[in-house]
Amino acid sequence: MTSTAVYYDPYDVGIVADPYPTYARLREESPLYYNERYDFWALSRHSDVEKALGDWETFSNSRSDILELVKSEFDMPKGVMMFEDPPTHTMLRGLMSRVFTPRRMAAIEDQIRQFCIGCLDPHVGTDGFDIIADLASMMPMRVIGMLLGIPESEQISVRDANDANLRTKPGAPMKVARADKIADGRIYADYVEWRSKNPSDDLMTALLNVEFTDETGTERKLTRKEVLHYTQVVAGAGNETTGRLIGWLAKVLAEHPDQRRQIAEDRSLLNRAIDETLRFEPTGPHVARYMARDFECYGTTVPAGSAMLLLFGAANRDPRRYADPDRFDINRDNISHVTFGKGLHYCLGANLARLEGRVALDELLNRWPEWGIDYDSAQLAPTSTVRGWERLRITF
């Protein structure tokens, strides 16, 4: 225990640079924490976060999973899966899982690998490169483009528009001018219109043509507005987070060379490396929930209407749950984490993110079994919703 009270703030640049000492204090000193300045609560222990993820009737997604949106005064747009609870969420997720299939994921692995090879081969024989600029910032949007059928010529502008939606100034909350703009999908409108006249074997064509029974019992197809919502969710949710995972893989394995060599020699360890990295440095360090009813915890009542942060980064290193949690160890007995959530809001793109991370790491190791990090030029990204690297030069 220290003499000063623990302070946690997701916008504090100093805390974000290394949040783990603060997380440790929260778990021990203030497992239910209240931030007066920004008026939100936070849970940090693994068991509390895990229970909250399973209790959607109390910890509601009806105002999204982004703190600034939960706190905003805007009504949330209807029909956005991440902004809904059951029964609407159940219907929307069931629909999405019919078009976001494991078969479709597996079918693009070779395409992902070819894209990776094209990104990495030009750097063979050099003294290093920026893995964010030259791979991590490009690959997820290219993969989403493959799934949705977005032409390559459009993919970079689409990625940049998506990223801009999530950007914050360092030290400040994301400004919410219009809540529905976060997921309105307008940047895809022309493409969706074109694809409706030019069907193909892609996710977009599947979305345009899928028939389902909605919450009123009506058999129908998605409206054009609903297709745009879905497209935005698929593209936005998988873009920044997966790119950040690739950056963390490069950094963490540079700092644990013995384990990197172990993976290089035994590629069956790739999946363990992905999941231990997701536990150790989660790309999404927290999610927000809207408190639909009063919640009693640690002798305190969190009133209905409050904003709650579930601190995945703290839960993933809780010593109540993990042995030696601050040690990165791909050989630990029970590699699991809450980075993709749990229960009905479990990340629909989790398998795709793992696939991209696995292929990227595999191809890196094929060319460079050894690498270091240029710390002088490394720079964290300015966003409060995900945590990762804006610039990260790896050196050979």
Secondary structure, 3 states (H helix, E strand, C coil): CCCCCCCCCCCCHHHHHCCHHHHHHHHHHCCEEEECCCCEEEECCHHHHHHHHHCCCCEECCCCCCHHHHHCCCCCCCCCHHHCCCCHHHHHHHHHHHHCCHHHHHHCHHHHHHHHHHHHHHHCCCCEEEHHHHHHCCHHHHHHHHHHCCCHHHHHHHHHHHHHHHCCCCCCCCCCCCHHHHHCCHHHHHHHHHHHHCCCCCHHHHHHHCEEECCCCCEEECCHHHHHHHHHHHHHHHHHHHHHHHHHHHHHHHCCHHHHHHHHHCHHHHHHHHHHHHHHCCCCCCEEEEECCCEEECCEEECCCCEEEECHHHHCCCCCCCCCCCCCCCCCCCCCCCCCCCHHHCCCCHHHHHHHHHHHHHHHHHHCCCCEECCCCCEECCCCCCCCEEECEEEC
